[in-house]
Every structure is written in structure tokens, then in C-alpha cells.
Amino acid sequence: MSKWSASVLGAVAILLGGLWFLQETGLIVIEPIACVGECAALEGPSAPWAIAGVVAMLAGTAVFWFVWWRR
């Protein structure tokens, strides 16, 4: 994996993890954009997804650090 593709993967993980964390702690609410059938917003905060967001952000940060600042 090249340095740039790993950087993109790390950045996507950081951004996606941040979005999961913010949504699942209730700090932001995003309505469904495109759906099939009945569209319903998620019901309240979810601790497992908030934790998954933090883990994704940490993993993305680790990938980004490993690629750019490792000696």
C-alpha cells in the first residue's frame, strides 16, 4: 500500500469515526438522505456505535501517524 493511499484510508477512518461519534452521542442529527422503503431517523444515542466511532478515529490516527512520522 502506498503512502498516499494509506493516508486517504486513515483520513476516511478519522472522518467517518468522528461522524459516528457525533451522531451517536446526539451532538448532531442527520436525516436520511436516500432510502428504500420506509425512512426513519435513528432513535436516540447508541453507546456501541459511539465507541466504534472513537475506535475508528484512533485507528485512522494510528495509520496516519505510522505512515508519515514513523522512522
Secondary structure as UniProt FT lines:
FT   HELIX           3..24
FT   TURN            25..26
FT   HELIX           47..69
//
